[in-house]
Amino acid sequence: MELGIKGRVALVTGGSRGIGRASAEALAREGVAVAVAARGAEGVNGAVAAIVAMGGRAEGIVMDMSDPAGPAAAVAACESVLGPVDVLVANAGGPPPGLFLATDDAGWDMAVQQNLLGTIRLIRAALPGMRDRGWGRIITVTSTSVREVIDGLALSNATRAGVAGAVRTLAREVAADGVTVNNVLPGPILTDRMRELLAAEPDLNAAIAARGARNPTGRVGDPAEVGDLVAFLASDRAAFITGGSVMIDGGESRVVG
């Protein structure tokens, strides 16, 4: 069943791998022209080539979410090659793991710049055009740590919660303008981030299997499953969903609501 967003334009950050790439591919399958943005040119080019090979339209943008000028430059670059941004998928890589008391000011500043302020700057750059046109979709990709903190991920827990609060606040401010703003909260998804967090284990495949066994489904999630959720939230079918933090974690979280 088509989602009715064919011909729209999307900017997906962190789009060269993992959940970002899966989101870009899911949107492309729906006929959305996608600007894939990430820090590494090689990864960006690979993602663009994959989308083009499947019959989609894509362009690559090299950008850094932690650079104060990066988000606005990415939006401008997307508009110059594909047109105005209708769908913004703000997806930033997770900051390094670490305990609260073991993290210095430099670590906190990096995480805030990349995950919180980078997302806010992206939204500020793309939002005016969406409001002018009376249609827009803003989707941030964070983590279930917004609802239930994860031990050893102090920087991620704090900055992701900040993004969720900003999303909820903005959603009420722009709801009457045809713009929805939602937060996607992935749980255990098989991405490079999961592999990095489990890298110290002697057998990575066994560690991934054990992580999946702790989930009610008995497995970890696939990035494509998150991508499909992002595509749905970007569609007209999700027009009455805004200000939400949508869990996709196989039922793992015990938090109600």
C-alpha positions in Angstrom: 0.0 0.0 0.0 1.5 3.3 -1.1 1.9 6.0 1.5 1.1 8.9 -0.8 4.4 10.8 -0.5 5.7 10.2 -4.0 7.4 13.4 -5.3 8.3 14.8 -1.9 11.8 15.7 -0.9 13.6 14.4 2.2 16.8 15.2 3.9 18.2 12.4 6.0 21.2 13.0 8.2 23.4 10.1 9.4 22.1 8.6 6.2 25.1 6.6 5.1 24.6 3.6 7.3 22.3 1.9 9.9 19.0 3.5 10.7 19.7 6.6 8.7 20.4 4.6 5.5 17.4 2.3 6.1 15.2 5.4 6.5 16.5 6.9 3.3 15.9 3.7 1.4 12.4 3.3 2.8 11.5 6.8 1.7 13.1 6.3 -1.7 10.9 3.2 -2.2 7.9 5.4 -1.7 9.0 7.8 -4.5 10.6 10.4 -2.3 13.7 12.2 -3.6 16.3 11.8 -0.8 19.3 13.9 0.1 21.7 11.5 2.1 23.8 13.5 4.5 26.7 12.2 6.6 30.3 13.0 7.5 32.1 10.5 5.3 32.0 11.0 1.5 32.6 7.3 0.8 29.6 6.2 2.9 27.4 8.9 1.4 28.3 7.9 -2.1 27.6 4.3 -1.3 24.2 5.0 0.1 23.3 7.2 -2.9 24.5 4.5 -5.3 22.3 1.9 -3.6 19.2 4.1 -3.8 19.8 4.9 -7.5 20.3 1.2 -8.2 16.9 0.4 -6.7 15.4 3.0 -9.0 15.2 5.9 -6.6 16.4 9.5 -6.8 19.1 10.5 -4.4 21.9 13.1 -3.9 24.7 13.1 -1.4 25.7 15.8 1.0 28.8 15.7 3.2 28.1 17.4 6.5 28.9 17.3 10.3 26.1 17.7 12.8 28.5 19.0 15.4 29.6 21.9 13.1 27.3 24.9 13.9 27.2 25.8 10.2 26.6 22.2 9.1 22.9 21.8 9.5 21.8 25.0 7.7 24.4 24.2 4.9 22.9 20.7 4.5 19.4 22.1 4.1 20.5 24.7 1.6 22.4 22.0 -0.4 19.4 19.7 -0.4 17.2 22.6 -1.7 19.7 23.5 -4.4 19.8 20.0 -5.9 16.4 18.4 -5.1 14.1 21.2 -4.0 12.5 22.4 -0.7 12.7 19.9 2.2 9.3 18.4 2.9 10.6 15.6 5.2 13.5 16.1 7.7 14.9 13.0 9.3 17.3 14.2 12.0 19.5 11.2 12.9 22.8 11.7 14.6 25.2 9.0 15.8 25.3 8.2 19.4 27.9 9.9 21.6 30.6 7.7 23.2 29.6 5.5 26.2 30.7 6.6 29.6 29.6 7.1 33.2 28.3 10.5 34.4 31.1 11.2 36.8 33.8 10.1 34.3 32.7 12.5 31.6 34.4 15.9 31.4 33.2 19.2 30.0 34.6 18.5 26.5 32.6 15.3 26.3 29.4 17.0 27.4 30.0 19.8 24.9 30.6 17.4 22.0 27.4 15.5 22.8 25.3 18.6 23.1 26.7 20.1 19.9 26.1 16.9 17.9 23.0 15.4 19.3 21.0 18.3 20.8 22.0 21.5 19.1 22.7 19.8 15.8 19.1 18.6 15.7 17.7 21.9 16.7 19.8 23.7 14.1 18.5 21.3 11.4 14.9 21.9 12.4 15.3 25.7 12.5 16.8 25.6 8.9 14.1 23.4 7.4 11.0 24.5 9.3 10.2 27.9 7.8 9.7 26.5 4.3 7.5 23.8 5.6 5.3 26.3 7.4 5.1 28.5 4.3 4.0 25.5 2.2 1.6 24.2 4.8 3.1 20.7 4.9 6.1 19.2 6.6 7.3 16.2 8.5 10.1 16.3 11.1 11.3 13.0 12.5 14.1 12.7 15.0 15.7 9.4 15.7 16.9 9.0 19.2 16.7 6.0 21.6 14.5 4.2 24.1 16.7 5.9 26.7 14.3 8.8 26.4 11.9 6.7 28.4 14.2 4.4 30.3 17.9 5.4 30.8 20.6 2.9 29.8 23.5 2.3 32.2 26.8 3.5 31.0 25.4 5.9 28.4 25.3 9.2 30.3 25.8 11.5 27.3 23.2 9.7 25.2 20.6 9.6 28.0 20.9 13.3 28.6 21.0 14.7 25.1 18.4 12.3 23.7 16.0 13.3 26.4 16.7 17.0 25.5 15.7 16.3 21.9 12.5 14.6 22.9 11.6 17.6 25.0 12.3 19.9 22.1 10.2 17.8 19.8 7.2 17.8 22.1 7.4 21.5 22.6 7.7 22.3 18.9 4.9 19.9 17.9 2.4 22.0 19.7 3.7 25.3 18.2 3.4 24.1 14.6 0.5 21.7 14.6 -1.8 24.2 13.0 0.6 24.7 10.1 0.4 21.2 8.6 3.8 20.2 10.1 4.1 17.2 12.3 7.1 16.6 14.6 7.8 13.1 16.1 10.5 11.2 17.8 11.4 7.6 17.0 12.8 5.6 19.8 14.7 2.5 18.6 15.6 -0.2 21.1 18.1 -3.0 20.3 18.7 -2.6 16.6 21.5 -4.3 14.7 23.6 -1.3 13.7 27.3 -0.4 13.8 26.5 1.3 17.1 25.4 -2.0 18.7 28.5 -3.7 17.3 30.7 -0.9 18.8 29.1 -1.2 22.2 29.6 -5.0 22.2 33.1 -4.8 20.7 34.8 -5.8 23.9 33.0 -9.2 24.0 35.1 -12.1 22.9 32.6 -13.4 20.4 30.6 -10.6 18.7 28.0 -12.8 17.1 27.4 -14.6 20.3 27.0 -11.3 22.1 24.5 -10.1 19.5 22.5 -13.3 19.9 22.5 -13.0 23.7 21.4 -9.4 23.4 18.5 -10.5 21.2 17.6 -13.3 23.6 16.9 -10.7 26.3 14.2 -9.1 24.1 10.6 -10.5 24.3 10.8 -11.2 20.6 14.0 -13.3 21.0 16.0 -11.2 18.5 17.4 -7.8 17.9 15.7 -5.5 15.4 16.6 -4.7 11.8 17.3 -1.2 10.7 14.8 -1.6 7.9 12.0 -2.0 10.4 12.9 1.4 11.8 13.1 2.8 8.3 9.6 1.6 7.5 8.3 3.4 10.7 10.0 6.6 9.6 8.4 6.4 6.1 5.0 6.0 7.7 5.4 9.0 10.0 6.5 11.0 6.9 3.2 10.2 5.1 -0.2 11.7 4.9 -1.5 8.6 6.8 0.3 9.9 9.9 -1.1 13.5 9.7 -2.8 13.2 13.1 0.3 11.9 14.8 2.5 14.7 16.3 4.4 15.3 19.4 4.9 11.6 19.8 7.8 9.4 21.0 7.2 6.2 19.1 8.9 3.1 20.6 10.3 0.4 18.3 12.0 -2.0 20.7 10.2 -5.4 20.4 8.3 -4.7 23.6 11.4 -4.5 25.7 10.8 -1.4 27.7 8.7 -1.8 30.9 7.8 1.9 31.0 4.1 2.6 30.7 3.1 5.3 28.2 
